[in-house]
Amino acid sequence: MKGRFETGKRPARVWIALLTGAALVSAPAMATAQVSLTTVVQMAEKNSSTVRIAEANVRKAQAGLSESRDVLIPSLHFNTGLPVFPAVGFTGTPPSIWSATIQSLVFGVPQKRYIDAARLALEAANTNLHNSEEQVALKASTDYIELDTVNEELGAARQQETHAARLVEIERQRAEAGVDPLSDLLQAKLTAAQIRLSRLHLETRAATLSKELAVLTGLPTGSITPDHSSIPQIPKVSGDLPTRPPEAVTAAELLARSKQQTARGDRELSYFPQLTFGVQYLRNTTLLNDVNSYFKRPLPTSNFSSGVSIQVPLFDMFNRAKAKESAAEALRATLEAEEAARQNEVQIATLASSLRELSTEEEIASLKEQIAKEHLKTVLTQMELGNGAVGQPSAPAQLSPKAEQLAQIEERQRYEDSLEAALSLSKARLNLLCALGHMQDWLNELHTK
């Protein structure tokens, strides 16, 4: 599997995001600008601590793979030292002023397991990095889409407030004229207060979403104005869509396989011999010592040795205990991977079921909005032309301006409900796409806009 850090190239879109971010950061904190969803997602991925941690884990896994391979490459060590006090007696080792040693592993069955484990760990780290980027993209996308929807709802709520204020004024005049009872005026004031409270809730929600996007992207709070045209169509996904292994599940499975290979290597360490190759050169000295008095011939200045060492495990309780520990870790990682797969299946089933309900709710909200619009058209027509039955027996009374304001308020409310239902449906579809392993398809479409 090709990891992100193996390419050594930074995509051009990241530089575009960097330039856009620099331009926005240099602007005043209160200035706002339309920023596309693509730019927000790219900046969120770059700014995310979760993604940076995943990148660090990839670098750690790369170093682990190099470490497991490099044990087969001869290592060179150089040591030097000068005597401080005169040596007394025979020390058992030739006195040397400096030495050089070359050593490497020639053959070892367990080391092959360790290399395979490190390679799988690197694949798991790269997969987890991709999953972290997808999760950040999902969070940034849902917040961006929700902020765009809430801004639209705020516009409708402010229009509602205008109609509610007119309604209160009409009811005040009718109450003063004795046409309507005082309770109608109080009801109009209650309606206006409820609309004002709804607008305050929306403003709080918009401020929270703006802060979340600022934290995600690193831009000043309130500097992002969503561009609705940059949001691609979210596919009408269902639970019947072919499932791809999600990145999180794949990463867990790769990590479990890596732990299994490590456990296998630790177990084999107690049964298979290992061969190591070594070369040593010693530069001996007679400075501050009488070593030559213990030998028949003078100690040579240069000493060279080489050989292959065969280490045969016979009885090593430490390695056996370590093998048991590794086996327990492998079992735990395997069970965690299985649990992640089961939880993902449950999530898919839950999202698919809720998606059907949300789709129906969105249809109902849309129909109610259309009915409210048609009712408003009828009221406006009757207000302009009359009911066409003036003077006839049992003719309905002519509509008052009060009816117009109520119809306007109802139409705006149904419009907000429709937007909210569509938002819930979109968020559920994105989450189901992620659970089914198709989030990257939507992100690829996003990056083309």
LINGI-V30156 format. One record per residue. RES is the residue in one letter. SS is DSSP state (a for helix, b for strand, c for the rest). PHI is phi in whole degrees, 0 to 359 (999 if undefined). BURIAL is 1 if it has 9 or more other ideal C-beta (glycine too) atoms within 8 Angstrom, else 0. Layout:
BEGIN
res=RES ss=SS phi=PHI burial=BURIAL
res=RES ss=SS phi=PHI burial=BURIAL
END
This chain:
BEGIN
res=M ss=c phi=999 burial=0
res=K ss=c phi=272 burial=0
res=G ss=c phi=276 burial=1
res=R ss=a phi=294 burial=1
res=F ss=a phi=278 burial=1
res=E ss=a phi=276 burial=0
res=T ss=c phi=280 burial=0
res=G ss=c phi=75 burial=0
res=K ss=c phi=239 burial=0
res=R ss=c phi=258 burial=0
res=P ss=c phi=303 burial=0
res=A ss=a phi=297 burial=0
res=R ss=a phi=296 burial=1
res=V ss=a phi=291 burial=1
res=W ss=a phi=294 burial=1
res=I ss=a phi=299 burial=1
res=A ss=a phi=296 burial=1
res=L ss=a phi=296 burial=1
res=L ss=a phi=295 burial=0
res=T ss=a phi=296 burial=1
res=G ss=a phi=296 burial=1
res=A ss=a phi=297 burial=0
res=A ss=a phi=294 burial=0
res=L ss=a phi=288 burial=1
res=V ss=a phi=293 burial=1
res=S ss=a phi=287 burial=0
res=A ss=c phi=284 burial=1
res=P ss=c phi=300 burial=0
res=A ss=c phi=299 burial=0
res=M ss=c phi=271 burial=0
res=A ss=c phi=287 burial=0
res=T ss=c phi=240 burial=0
res=A ss=b phi=212 burial=1
res=Q ss=b phi=287 burial=0
res=V ss=b phi=239 burial=1
res=S ss=c phi=290 burial=1
res=L ss=a phi=297 burial=1
res=T ss=a phi=301 burial=1
res=T ss=a phi=295 burial=1
res=V ss=a phi=297 burial=1
res=V ss=a phi=295 burial=1
res=Q ss=a phi=297 burial=1
res=M ss=a phi=290 burial=1
res=A ss=a phi=295 burial=1
res=E ss=a phi=296 burial=1
res=K ss=a phi=287 burial=1
res=N ss=a phi=272 burial=0
res=S ss=c phi=293 burial=1
res=S ss=a phi=293 burial=0
res=T ss=a phi=298 burial=1
res=V ss=a phi=292 burial=1
res=R ss=a phi=294 burial=0
res=I ss=a phi=295 burial=1
res=A ss=a phi=296 burial=1
res=E ss=a phi=295 burial=1
res=A ss=a phi=296 burial=0
res=N ss=a phi=295 burial=1
res=V ss=a phi=295 burial=1
res=R ss=a phi=297 burial=1
res=K ss=a phi=295 burial=1
res=A ss=a phi=294 burial=1
res=Q ss=a phi=297 burial=1
res=A ss=a phi=294 burial=0
res=G ss=a phi=296 burial=1
res=L ss=a phi=294 burial=1
res=S ss=a phi=297 burial=0
res=E ss=a phi=297 burial=1
res=S ss=a phi=290 burial=1
res=R ss=a phi=278 burial=1
res=D ss=a phi=290 burial=0
res=V ss=c phi=294 burial=1
res=L ss=c phi=274 burial=0
res=I ss=c phi=268 burial=0
res=P ss=c phi=303 burial=0
res=S ss=b phi=253 burial=0
res=L ss=b phi=247 burial=0
res=H ss=b phi=235 burial=0
res=F ss=b phi=238 burial=0
res=N ss=b phi=234 burial=0
res=T ss=b phi=214 burial=0
res=G ss=c phi=183 burial=0
res=L ss=c phi=248 burial=0
res=P ss=c phi=292 burial=1
res=V ss=c phi=260 burial=0
res=F ss=c phi=241 burial=0
res=P ss=c phi=298 burial=0
res=A ss=c phi=285 burial=1
res=V ss=c phi=240 burial=0
res=G ss=c phi=81 burial=0
res=F ss=c phi=265 burial=0
res=T ss=c phi=276 burial=0
res=G ss=c phi=96 burial=0
res=T ss=c phi=233 burial=0
res=P ss=c phi=296 burial=0
res=P ss=c phi=289 burial=1
res=S ss=b phi=235 burial=1
res=I ss=b phi=270 burial=1
res=W ss=b phi=200 burial=1
res=S ss=b phi=212 burial=1
res=A ss=b phi=228 burial=1
res=T ss=b phi=228 burial=1
res=I ss=b phi=242 burial=1
res=Q ss=b phi=212 burial=1
res=S ss=b phi=201 burial=1
res=L ss=b phi=277 burial=1
res=V ss=b phi=267 burial=1
res=F ss=b phi=208 burial=0
res=G ss=b phi=193 burial=1
res=V ss=a phi=301 burial=0
res=P ss=a phi=300 burial=1
res=Q ss=a phi=296 burial=1
res=K ss=a phi=298 burial=1
res=R ss=a phi=294 burial=1
res=Y ss=a phi=294 burial=1
res=I ss=a phi=294 burial=1
res=D ss=a phi=298 burial=1
res=A ss=a phi=296 burial=1
res=A ss=a phi=294 burial=1
res=R ss=a phi=295 burial=1
res=L ss=a phi=293 burial=1
res=A ss=a phi=295 burial=1
res=L ss=a phi=294 burial=1
res=E ss=a phi=299 burial=1
res=A ss=a phi=296 burial=1
res=A ss=a phi=294 burial=1
res=N ss=a phi=295 burial=1
res=T ss=a phi=295 burial=1
res=N ss=a phi=295 burial=1
res=L ss=a phi=297 burial=1
res=H ss=a phi=297 burial=1
res=N ss=a phi=296 burial=1
res=S ss=a phi=298 burial=1
res=E ss=a phi=295 burial=1
res=E ss=a phi=295 burial=1
res=Q ss=a phi=294 burial=1
res=V ss=a phi=294 burial=1
res=A ss=a phi=297 burial=1
res=L ss=a phi=296 burial=1
res=K ss=a phi=297 burial=1
res=A ss=a phi=296 burial=1
res=S ss=a phi=294 burial=1
res=T ss=a phi=295 burial=1
res=D ss=a phi=295 burial=1
res=Y ss=a phi=296 burial=1
res=I ss=a phi=296 burial=1
res=E ss=a phi=293 burial=1
res=L ss=a phi=297 burial=1
res=D ss=a phi=299 burial=1
res=T ss=a phi=292 burial=1
res=V ss=a phi=297 burial=1
res=N ss=a phi=299 burial=1
res=E ss=a phi=294 burial=1
res=E ss=a phi=294 burial=1
res=L ss=a phi=297 burial=1
res=G ss=a phi=300 burial=0
res=A ss=a phi=293 burial=1
res=A ss=a phi=294 burial=1
res=R ss=a phi=292 burial=1
res=Q ss=a phi=295 burial=1
res=Q ss=a phi=300 burial=1
res=E ss=a phi=300 burial=1
res=T ss=a phi=298 burial=0
res=H ss=a phi=293 burial=1
res=A ss=a phi=293 burial=1
res=A ss=a phi=296 burial=1
res=R ss=a phi=295 burial=1
res=L ss=a phi=297 burial=1
res=V ss=a phi=299 burial=1
res=E ss=a phi=294 burial=0
res=I ss=a phi=296 burial=1
res=E ss=a phi=294 burial=1
res=R ss=a phi=297 burial=1
res=Q ss=a phi=294 burial=0
res=R ss=a phi=289 burial=1
res=A ss=a phi=292 burial=1
res=E ss=a phi=295 burial=0
res=A ss=c phi=278 burial=0
res=G ss=c phi=80 burial=0
res=V ss=c phi=282 burial=0
res=D ss=c phi=245 burial=0
res=P ss=c phi=287 burial=0
res=L ss=a phi=298 burial=0
res=S ss=a phi=298 burial=0
res=D ss=a phi=293 burial=1
res=L ss=a phi=294 burial=1
res=L ss=a phi=297 burial=0
res=Q ss=a phi=295 burial=1
res=A ss=a phi=295 burial=1
res=K ss=a phi=295 burial=1
res=L ss=a phi=298 burial=0
res=T ss=a phi=300 burial=1
res=A ss=a phi=296 burial=1
res=A ss=a phi=294 burial=0
res=Q ss=a phi=296 burial=0
res=I ss=a phi=294 burial=1
res=R ss=a phi=297 burial=1
res=L ss=a phi=297 burial=0
res=S ss=a phi=297 burial=1
res=R ss=a phi=294 burial=1
res=L ss=a phi=296 burial=0
res=H ss=a phi=299 burial=0
res=L ss=a phi=294 burial=1
res=E ss=a phi=295 burial=1
res=T ss=a phi=297 burial=0
res=R ss=a phi=296 burial=1
res=A ss=a phi=295 burial=1
res=A ss=a phi=295 burial=1
res=T ss=a phi=295 burial=0
res=L ss=a phi=295 burial=1
res=S ss=a phi=297 burial=1
res=K ss=a phi=293 burial=1
res=E ss=a phi=298 burial=1
res=L ss=a phi=293 burial=1
res=A ss=a phi=295 burial=1
res=V ss=a phi=294 burial=0
res=L ss=a phi=294 burial=1
res=T ss=a phi=264 burial=1
res=G ss=c phi=83 burial=1
res=L ss=c phi=272 burial=1
res=P ss=c phi=299 burial=1
res=T ss=c phi=298 burial=0
res=G ss=c phi=82 burial=1
res=S ss=c phi=272 burial=1
res=I ss=b phi=253 burial=1
res=T ss=b phi=249 burial=0
res=P ss=b phi=298 burial=1
res=D ss=c phi=256 burial=1
res=H ss=a phi=300 burial=0
res=S ss=a phi=290 burial=0
res=S ss=a phi=275 burial=1
res=I ss=c phi=270 burial=1
res=P ss=c phi=287 burial=0
res=Q ss=c phi=295 burial=0
res=I ss=c phi=275 burial=1
res=P ss=c phi=297 burial=0
res=K ss=c phi=280 burial=0
res=V ss=c phi=281 burial=1
res=S ss=c phi=220 burial=0
res=G ss=c phi=294 burial=1
res=D ss=c phi=280 burial=0
res=L ss=c phi=295 burial=0
res=P ss=c phi=306 burial=0
res=T ss=c phi=271 burial=0
res=R ss=c phi=255 burial=0
res=P ss=c phi=300 burial=0
res=P ss=c phi=299 burial=1
res=E ss=a phi=301 burial=1
res=A ss=a phi=296 burial=1
res=V ss=a phi=292 burial=1
res=T ss=a phi=299 burial=1
res=A ss=a phi=297 burial=1
res=A ss=a phi=295 burial=1
res=E ss=a phi=293 burial=1
res=L ss=a phi=296 burial=1
res=L ss=a phi=295 burial=1
res=A ss=a phi=296 burial=1
res=R ss=a phi=296 burial=1
res=S ss=a phi=296 burial=1
res=K ss=a phi=296 burial=1
res=Q ss=a phi=295 burial=1
res=Q ss=a phi=294 burial=1
res=T ss=a phi=297 burial=1
res=A ss=a phi=297 burial=1
res=R ss=a phi=294 burial=1
res=G ss=a phi=295 burial=1
res=D ss=a phi=296 burial=1
res=R ss=a phi=291 burial=1
res=E ss=a phi=289 burial=1
res=L ss=c phi=298 burial=1
res=S ss=c phi=271 burial=1
res=Y ss=c phi=233 burial=0
res=F ss=c phi=256 burial=1
res=P ss=c phi=286 burial=0
res=Q ss=b phi=234 burial=1
res=L ss=b phi=249 burial=1
res=T ss=b phi=235 burial=1
res=F ss=b phi=247 burial=1
res=G ss=b phi=218 burial=1
res=V ss=b phi=226 burial=1
res=Q ss=b phi=221 burial=1
res=Y ss=b phi=234 burial=1
res=L ss=b phi=240 burial=1
res=R ss=b phi=256 burial=1
res=N ss=b phi=280 burial=1
res=T ss=c phi=217 burial=1
res=T ss=c phi=253 burial=1
res=L ss=c phi=290 burial=0
res=L ss=c phi=60 burial=0
res=N ss=c phi=208 burial=1
res=D ss=c phi=243 burial=0
res=V ss=a phi=299 burial=1
res=N ss=a phi=293 burial=0
res=S ss=a phi=286 burial=0
res=Y ss=a phi=260 burial=0
res=F ss=c phi=239 burial=0
res=K ss=c phi=292 burial=0
res=R ss=c phi=243 burial=0
res=P ss=c phi=298 burial=0
res=L ss=c phi=294 burial=1
res=P ss=c phi=292 burial=0
res=T ss=c phi=289 burial=0
res=S ss=b phi=255 burial=0
res=N ss=b phi=228 burial=1
res=F ss=b phi=229 burial=0
res=S ss=b phi=213 burial=0
res=S ss=b phi=207 burial=0
res=G ss=b phi=171 burial=0
res=V ss=b phi=246 burial=0
res=S ss=b phi=257 burial=0
res=I ss=b phi=248 burial=0
res=Q ss=b phi=257 burial=0
res=V ss=c phi=253 burial=0
res=P ss=c phi=286 burial=1
res=L ss=c phi=246 burial=0
res=F ss=c phi=208 burial=0
res=D ss=c phi=218 burial=0
res=M ss=a phi=292 burial=0
res=F ss=a phi=297 burial=0
res=N ss=a phi=296 burial=1
res=R ss=a phi=294 burial=1
res=A ss=a phi=294 burial=0
res=K ss=a phi=296 burial=1
res=A ss=a phi=297 burial=1
res=K ss=a phi=294 burial=0
res=E ss=a phi=297 burial=1
res=S ss=a phi=296 burial=1
res=A ss=a phi=296 burial=1
res=A ss=a phi=294 burial=0
res=E ss=a phi=296 burial=1
res=A ss=a phi=295 burial=1
res=L ss=a phi=296 burial=0
res=R ss=a phi=297 burial=1
res=A ss=a phi=297 burial=1
res=T ss=a phi=295 burial=1
res=L ss=a phi=294 burial=0
res=E ss=a phi=295 burial=1
res=A ss=a phi=294 burial=1
res=E ss=a phi=296 burial=0
res=E ss=a phi=294 burial=0
res=A ss=a phi=298 burial=1
res=A ss=a phi=294 burial=1
res=R ss=a phi=294 burial=0
res=Q ss=a phi=296 burial=0
res=N ss=a phi=294 burial=1
res=E ss=a phi=296 burial=0
res=V ss=a phi=295 burial=0
res=Q ss=a phi=297 burial=1
res=I ss=a phi=298 burial=1
res=A ss=a phi=297 burial=1
res=T ss=a phi=294 burial=0
res=L ss=a phi=294 burial=1
res=A ss=a phi=297 burial=1
res=S ss=a phi=293 burial=1
res=S ss=a phi=293 burial=1
res=L ss=a phi=296 burial=1
res=R ss=a phi=296 burial=0
res=E ss=a phi=294 burial=0
res=L ss=a phi=295 burial=1
res=S ss=a phi=296 burial=1
res=T ss=a phi=292 burial=0
res=E ss=a phi=297 burial=1
res=E ss=a phi=295 burial=1
res=E ss=a phi=295 burial=0
res=I ss=a phi=296 burial=1
res=A ss=a phi=297 burial=1
res=S ss=a phi=294 burial=1
res=L ss=a phi=295 burial=0
res=K ss=a phi=297 burial=1
res=E ss=a phi=296 burial=1
res=Q ss=a phi=296 burial=0
res=I ss=a phi=297 burial=1
res=A ss=a phi=296 burial=1
res=K ss=a phi=295 burial=1
res=E ss=a phi=294 burial=0
res=H ss=a phi=296 burial=1
res=L ss=a phi=297 burial=1
res=K ss=a phi=299 burial=0
res=T ss=a phi=297 burial=0
res=V ss=a phi=295 burial=1
res=L ss=a phi=296 burial=1
res=T ss=a phi=295 burial=0
res=Q ss=a phi=293 burial=1
res=M ss=a phi=294 burial=1
res=E ss=a phi=275 burial=0
res=L ss=a phi=253 burial=0
res=G ss=c phi=87 burial=0
res=N ss=c phi=274 burial=1
res=G ss=c phi=77 burial=0
res=A ss=c phi=226 burial=0
res=V ss=c phi=294 burial=0
res=G ss=c phi=89 burial=0
res=Q ss=c phi=275 burial=0
res=P ss=c phi=297 burial=0
res=S ss=c phi=59 burial=0
res=A ss=c phi=286 burial=1
res=P ss=c phi=294 burial=0
res=A ss=c phi=291 burial=0
res=Q ss=c phi=295 burial=0
res=L ss=c phi=294 burial=1
res=S ss=c phi=263 burial=0
res=P ss=a phi=303 burial=0
res=K ss=a phi=300 burial=1
res=A ss=a phi=296 burial=1
res=E ss=a phi=296 burial=1
res=Q ss=a phi=295 burial=1
res=L ss=a phi=297 burial=1
res=A ss=a phi=293 burial=1
res=Q ss=a phi=296 burial=1
res=I ss=a phi=297 burial=1
res=E ss=a phi=297 burial=1
res=E ss=a phi=295 burial=1
res=R ss=a phi=293 burial=1
res=Q ss=a phi=295 burial=1
res=R ss=a phi=295 burial=1
res=Y ss=a phi=295 burial=1
res=E ss=a phi=297 burial=1
res=D ss=a phi=299 burial=1
res=S ss=a phi=294 burial=1
res=L ss=a phi=297 burial=1
res=E ss=a phi=294 burial=1
res=A ss=a phi=294 burial=1
res=A ss=a phi=294 burial=1
res=L ss=a phi=295 burial=1
res=S ss=a phi=300 burial=1
res=L ss=a phi=294 burial=1
res=S ss=a phi=295 burial=1
res=K ss=a phi=296 burial=1
res=A ss=a phi=294 burial=1
res=R ss=a phi=295 burial=1
res=L ss=a phi=295 burial=1
res=N ss=a phi=295 burial=1
res=L ss=a phi=291 burial=1
res=L ss=a phi=303 burial=1
res=C ss=a phi=295 burial=1
res=A ss=a phi=294 burial=1
res=L ss=a phi=277 burial=1
res=G ss=c phi=84 burial=1
res=H ss=c phi=249 burial=1
res=M ss=a phi=298 burial=1
res=Q ss=a phi=296 burial=0
res=D ss=a phi=299 burial=0
res=W ss=a phi=291 burial=1
res=L ss=a phi=294 burial=1
res=N ss=a phi=297 burial=0
res=E ss=a phi=293 burial=1
res=L ss=a phi=297 burial=1
res=H ss=a phi=288 burial=0
res=T ss=c phi=274 burial=0
res=K ss=c phi=277 burial=1
END
